[in-house]
Amino acid sequence: RETIDIDQVADSWEEVVDITGSLLLNAGAIWPSYIEAIKDIISLYGPYMVVAPGAALLHAGPEMGAKRLAVSMVVLKEPVAFGHDTLDPVNIAIAFSSVDHYSHVQTVFDIMRFIEKEENRSGLLKAASKDEILDVFKSRHDNRLK
């Protein structure tokens, strides 16, 4: 709950990284260097972290300042361009930190499987509270287990 925020406002993709990263930082999951590492990676490799229409999965390597496994999510009031040719603009930003290669790959896989589904993205965008955001994740997880 403390790593979710809705109706956030950002003027640039860098601000989106700062907002999602600060949620992880405030939860004690990362060092400040992790936020800068995400920005450096996007600057170097481009907007490959935009992984679905309107959704970005922000992350850096475990060695770049992660303290523990954690996920943050921000729903933006107005979408922000990251520079992706087909999936911009972004209105859902999910960031995560992981402390080892296995949990990093598994987290990417799990989040990608969730965020690639339009109904999941739509549910997150319609949510009016943190509780409703959590309900979207829980209902999709519960349906997967059936």
C-alpha positions in Angstrom: 0.0 0.0 0.0 2.8 2.4 0.8 4.4 1.8 -2.6 1.3 2.7 -4.7 0.2 6.2 -5.7 -2.6 7.4 -8.0 -3.4 10.6 -9.7 0.3 11.6 -9.8 1.5 14.4 -12.1 4.8 14.3 -13.9 6.1 16.5 -16.7 8.8 14.0 -18.0 9.8 10.4 -17.9 12.6 11.4 -15.5 10.0 12.6 -13.1 8.0 9.4 -13.5 11.2 7.5 -12.5 11.7 9.8 -9.6 8.2 9.3 -8.3 8.2 5.5 -8.6 11.7 5.3 -7.3 11.0 7.5 -4.3 8.2 5.1 -3.3 10.8 2.2 -3.2 13.3 4.5 -1.5 10.8 5.5 1.2 10.0 1.8 1.8 13.6 1.1 2.4 14.0 -1.2 -0.7 16.6 0.8 -2.6 19.5 3.2 -2.2 19.2 6.6 -4.1 21.7 5.3 -6.7 19.0 2.9 -8.0 16.8 5.7 -9.2 19.7 7.3 -11.0 20.6 3.9 -12.5 17.1 3.5 -14.0 17.4 7.0 -15.6 20.9 6.2 -16.9 19.7 2.9 -18.5 16.8 4.6 -20.2 19.1 7.4 -21.5 21.6 4.9 -22.8 19.2 2.3 -24.3 16.0 4.2 -25.0 12.4 3.6 -23.9 12.6 -0.3 -24.0 11.1 -0.3 -20.5 7.8 0.8 -22.0 6.4 -2.7 -22.3 2.7 -2.5 -23.1 0.4 0.3 -24.4 0.6 3.0 -21.8 2.7 1.0 -19.3 6.4 1.1 -18.3 8.3 -1.4 -16.2 11.1 0.5 -14.6 14.1 -1.4 -13.1 17.8 -1.6 -12.9 20.2 -4.5 -12.0 20.3 -5.8 -8.5 23.9 -4.6 -8.0 22.8 -1.0 -8.8 21.4 -0.2 -5.4 18.7 -2.7 -4.6 18.3 -3.7 -0.9 15.3 -6.0 -1.1 12.6 -7.2 -3.4 9.9 -4.6 -3.7 7.4 -3.2 -6.3 6.0 0.3 -6.6 3.3 1.5 -9.0 2.1 4.9 -10.0 -1.0 5.8 -12.1 -0.5 9.2 -13.7 -3.3 11.8 -14.0 -2.0 12.7 -17.5 0.1 10.3 -19.6 3.8 11.1 -20.2 5.9 10.4 -23.3 8.9 8.1 -22.9 9.8 8.2 -26.6 8.5 4.8 -27.6 7.2 4.7 -31.2 4.1 2.6 -30.6 3.4 2.2 -26.9 3.6 5.8 -25.7 2.3 7.7 -23.8 2.7 6.1 -20.4 0.0 6.4 -17.7 1.0 3.3 -15.6 4.5 3.0 -14.3 5.6 0.0 -12.3 9.1 0.0 -10.7 10.7 -2.9 -8.9 14.0 -3.7 -7.1 15.4 -7.2 -6.7 18.6 -8.4 -5.0 19.5 -11.3 -7.2 19.3 -12.4 -10.8 16.6 -15.1 -10.2 14.2 -12.8 -8.4 14.9 -10.1 -11.1 14.0 -12.3 -14.0 11.0 -13.8 -12.1 9.6 -10.3 -11.2 10.0 -9.1 -14.9 8.1 -12.3 -16.0 5.3 -11.9 -13.4 4.7 -8.2 -14.0 4.9 -8.6 -17.8 2.3 -11.4 -17.7 0.0 -9.1 -15.7 0.6 -5.8 -17.6 0.3 -7.2 -21.1 -3.4 -7.9 -20.6 -5.5 -4.9 -21.5 -8.2 -5.7 -18.9 -5.5 -5.5 -16.2 -4.3 -2.1 -17.4 -7.9 -0.9 -17.7 -8.6 -2.0 -14.2 -5.7 -0.1 -12.8 -6.6 3.0 -14.7 -10.2 2.9 -13.4 -9.2 2.3 -9.8 -10.0 5.3 -7.6 -8.0 4.3 -4.5 -5.0 2.2 -3.4 -7.4 -0.5 -2.1 -9.0 -0.7 -5.6 -5.5 -1.0 -7.2 -4.7 -3.9 -4.7 -8.1 -5.5 -5.6 -7.2 -5.5 -9.3 -3.9 -7.3 -8.5 -5.5 -9.7 -6.1 -8.5 -10.6 -8.4 -6.1 -11.3 -11.4 -3.9 -13.4 -9.2 -6.8 -15.3 -7.8 -8.2 -16.0 -11.3 -4.8 -17.3 -12.4 -4.8 -19.8 -9.6 -8.2 -21.3 -10.5 
